[in-house]
Amino acid sequence: MATKSTTATKANSEALFPSSKVAHFGEDKPLQLDAGVSLSPFQIAYETHGELNVDKSNAILICHALTGDQYCASEQPVTKKPGWWETLIGPGKPIDTERYFVICSNVLGGCLGTTGPASIDEKTGLPYGLNFPVLTIADMVRAQAMLIDYLGIDTLFSAIGGSMGGMQVLQWASSYPSRLFSAIPMATGAKHTSQNIAFHEVGRQAIMADPNWHGGNYAATNDIPSKGLAVARMTAHITYLSEPTLQRKFGRQLQNRDNVSFGFGADFQIESYLRHQGSSFVDRFDANSYLYMTRAMDYFDLAADNDGKLANAFSGTSTRFCLMSFTSDWLFPTSESRDVVHALNATGASVSFVEIESDKGHDAFLLNEPVMISTVTGFLNSAAEARGI
């Protein structure tokens, strides 16, 4: 039986009683979902940094990736690690919190305080589990728009995010063009490819095959599907890296031994690394949330939602765009960013695009990439001057 560790227990507590700020939406403010149902009541956990200016024109929404959270620039309460995007966000940094009001929320379906499958269903008094409705990226963005309304902000100065966060940024630009002055989608695309869906399906099947998953009702026991979730994380993590990165960091080096063991332990350093990634992930992330969020990414297809034409998703937009891709990212290759750029060009949108030379793979957008940092700085400075911030 896989039982909850102290860290996992803390993560479960944060799911129900987050350390961050929380916006509550009652029965009178239901969220309409693409699945054809409404969600109410619900809550959104979020963090803010900096101050909102008098005319409320300096708000930036940070959209997190699949395994991210609202702690983009502050200590994560479960892992105690620094914010996941402190390379970009903070005083004097490209997303300068002395100039901008930064908002980052845990997405709908998440597991760090925003309503998701680990939350309590008030109708039953039990965790939702698989009774939680299946979500889309558009649902997540609708929830974020309600948060922005709650904060009294009409128009965002910018929305910025990578990977699943970039999907949210593109959805914002499509759904709320009049509410978004600028947008920076990184390492993302306007749809999930069949290869990406395939990797997600392997992860989901690993979770659901774990006997401790209990059909999604593991919260009613002291079990967690730790083995299945760890394998899901290990599989996904490989897609975030590049072959040059793996070769440079690990090669075929052995782990704490001089010779192979002729067994199935972690002979190689890369095996030990992946096992660590899997086991540490189990302690901070909910398995059902992983199912729901990967499914939302799989369903994302902006062109399909707009009569099969991606350009229709951005028709008439006045939003300023800056897209970034990374040369070694095989999860969201440069070709997918170019498809978005071509669609924006077809609408006459203001768009710039940078393909950044990097051998760090998909995760490059989370790392200290000088060209990315200078590009964000330059684009935001130009947009801020245009808006008079």
N, C-alpha and C positions, 0 to 999 in steps of 0.2 A: 504493500500500500504506500503510495506517495503522499505524504502529508505536507502541510504548509510549513515552510521555514519561517523564522522570525521576520525576515525581509518580505516574504510573500504575505504574511499576516498584516504587515504595515501597508503593503500595496492594496490589500483588500480594504483596509480601513480608509485609505486615501480615496478609493473608488466611491465610498459612501459618504465620507466626511472629509472633503479635500482641504488641504492647508491653504489653498489659493482662494481668491475671491470667487463668489458664486452668484450667478443671476438666476432667479427662479421665475418660471413661467407657469401660471396656474391653469385651471380648467378653462378659464375665459380666454386663454391665448394658446389654442392648440396649434401644433405644427403639422401642416399637411404634407404627407410623404408621397413619393412616387409610387409606392406600393399600393396606393389607394386607400390608406387608412390615415388617421390623425394620431398624434402623440401628445398626451397631456395627462397630468402635469409633467414637466421636465425641467432640468436645470443644466446650465452651462458653467463649467469651471474655467476661470481665466486669470491671467496675470496682466498687469500693465506696468509700463516703465516710462518715466518722463511725465511731462505735464501737457494737458490739452490747452492749446492757445485760445484766446478770447473768441475768435471767429470759428473755432473748431475745424480748422483747415489743415492741421498737421498730423492727423491720425494715420498710422500705418498698421495694417493687419498682417501679422506673421502667421502663415499657414503651415502646420507641421506635417511631416511625412508619416508613413504607416506606423512606425514604432515610436514616434515622438510624443510630445505633450506640450502643455502650456508653459513649461519652464524653459523658455528659449534663452533667457538671460539671467537666470537665478538658480540657486541650488535646487536640485531635484530632491524632494523630501524623502523618497524611498531609497534611492541609491546614494544620495549625498554628493553626487557628481555635479560639476558646474553646468550651467545652462548649455544646451546643445548647439546654440549658434552665437556664442560669445565672441567668436572671431569677427562677427559682423555687427553685433548689437551692443551698445553701451556708450558712455560719455566719450566723445571724440572719435568714435568709430564710424564706419560708413552709415549705419543706421543709428544716428547720433541721438541718444536719449536726452541730450540737453537742447535739442532742436525739435525732435519729433515725439509724439505720444504713441508709444508702441503697445499694441494689444495682441495677445496670443491666447487662444482658447483651445482647450482639449476638445477634439471634434466629437460630434454626436456619434454614439456607438463606442466611444473610447472607454478607458478604464481608470482614469485618474480624476474623476469627479463629475464629468459630464454624463448625462443619462445614457446608459448602454445596457447590454445584457446582464452585467453584474449588479445593476441597480435594483432596488426594490420596487416591484409593481404594486402600487397602492391598492389595486383591486383585489389582490390575493395575499398581500403581505409577504410574498416570497420573491426571490430574485427572478428577473424576467427569464433568464436562460434563453432557450430558443423560441420562447414566446415573444421576444422582442422582434419588432418588424424589420425585415431586410431593408437596408439603406442604400442610397446612392450618393455620389459626390454632390449632386444638386441638393439633396436633403441636408447634407452637412453645411452647405453654403446658405441655405435658407435659415438654418439655425443661427449661423454667424450673423446674418443680416438682422435677425431679431435681437441679437446681442448688441450690435452696433446701434440699433434703434434704442435699446435699453440705456445705452450710454449717452444718448442724446446727440448722436453724430449723424449728419445727413449724408455727407460725402467723404469717402476715404481718400486721403492723399495718395496712398499706395497700398497694394496687396502684394506680398512677396512670399514665395515658397518654392521648395524643390520636391521633385518626385510626386508623391500624392499631394503634397502641399502645392506644387505647381499645377496639378489638376484643379485644385480648388481655386487658384488664382485665375485660370482660364475660365472656369465656370462663373466666377464673379464677373469677369469681363463680359461674358455672354448674357448672364441673367440680370445684372445690374449695371449696365454701361454708364448710366447717368450718375451713378454713385461711386464711380471709381476713376480718379484722375490719372493714375498711372499703375502699371503692373509689371512685375518682374517674375516671370515663370522660369525656373531653372530645371535642367535635367528631367524633363517631363515630355508629355505628348498629349495630343487631343483624343487619344484612345489607348486602350490597353491591347497589346498585340496577342495573338494566339500563344506565342511562346511565354509571355508574361502570365497569361491565364493558366498555362500548363504548370508553371512553377508554383503558382498559388494553389492549384488543385492538389499537387503533391503535398504541400504543407497542410492543407485542410484535411486530406485523407489521413495523414499521419496523426493529427489531433483526434479525429473521430474514430480511428482504429485503436486508440489507447483505451484499455478497459476502464481506466479511471475517469474517462470523459462522462460516462453514465448518461449518454444521450443528451448531453449539454446540461445536466442537472447536478454536476459535481459540487456546486455551491451548497447543496443540502447536506453534503457529507463533509468529512475532513480530507477528502481526496482531491488531488488535482492531476490533470492529465499531463504530468511533467515530461514524460518521455516523448509523447507525441508532439507537444509544443516545442520541446528542445530540438527535435528533428526538423520541424517546420522552420525554426529560426536558423538552424545550420544550413538548410537548403537555400533559404532566402539570402542569407549573408554571403554566400558564394556569388550570387548575382550582383551584389553591391560592390564587389572588388573586381580587379582586372588580373589577367594572367601575369603581366609584368610585376604588379604589386605582390602577388602571392609568391612569385619566384624570388623577388628581391628580399622579402621578409622571411620566407621559410625554405624555399628550394626543396631539397630532399633531406634536410637536416633531421637527425633523430632527436627524440625528446628524452633527455636525461638517461641516455644509454649509448654505448659504443657500437653495438651491433643490433640487428633486428631480432625480435624475440621469437619469431616463428609462431606467433599467436595473433590474437585480435584486439590487443590493447592498443593504446595510442603510441605506436612506434615512432611516428613522424610528428614534428612540431605542428604542422598544419592540422593534423587530427586533434591534437591536444587543444589548439586554439579554437577550433570549431566546437569542440565539446564544452569548452569554457563559455563560448558565446551562447550556446544552447542553455546551459545550466543557469547562467546569470540572468538570461532573458525570462526564464520561468518564474523567477522571484519578483519580477516587476511588471509582468504583463498578463492580462487575462486571456485565456485560450478562446473563449467565445468571442471576445472583442476581435481577436485575430481573424476568426472566421468572417465576422461581419465586415470588417474594414477591407480585407482582401477582396471580398465579394463586391463591395462598393467600387473598388478600383477596376475590377473586371468589367463591371457594367458601364464604365465611363466610355462614352463615344459621342463627342460633340457633333460630329457630322451627322450621325444617325439620328440625333435629336433635332436636326435642322434640315429635314428633307434630303438627307444624304450629301449635303454640300457644306463643307467646313466654313467657307466664307460667309454663309448665312448666319452662322453663330455670332459673327462680329459685325453684321451689317449696320452701317451708319455710326459705328463707335467713334467716340472722341477721346477714348482712353489712349494714353501714351504707353507704348510697350517696349520692354527690353528683354529679349530672350537670350538665354545662355545654355550651351551644351558643352560636353566634355568629350575629347577625342576617344578616350578609352571606355566610355560608358556604353556597354552593350545591352544594358537593360532598357535604356531610353536613348538610342543612338541619335546622332546629329540629324539624321534624315527626318526624324519625327519633329524636331524643332523647326526644321526648314519647311515642313508641310504647314505648320502654323504660320510661319512668316509669309509664305506664299498666299495663304488664305487672307491674312491681314493686308498684304499688299493689294490683293484683289478688291478690297473694300476701301482702299485709299487711307488706311490707318497710318498713324505715326508709329513706326516700328524700327528698332535697331536690333541687331543680332550679333552675338559673339560666340564663335566656337573656340573654346579654351583648350590649349594643348596641355594634356595631363595624362599621366599613366596610372592615376589612382582610382579609375573606375567610376561607378555611379556615385559613390560616397564622396567624390571630390567636392561636391557643393557644400558639404559640412566641414570641410577642412580649410587650412590656411593656404588658399590659392591666390597669389598676388594679383593675377589678372582679374579674377572674379571680384576681389575686394576693390580694385581700382575702378572696375566697370560699374559696380553698384554705387560707389561714391560719386563718380561722374554723372551717372544717369540721375540719381536723386538730387544732386546739386542743381542740375539743369532744370529738372521738373519743379523743384522748389522755387527757383528763380522765376519760372513761368507762372507759378501760382502765387508768388509774392509772399512766400513764407520766410 
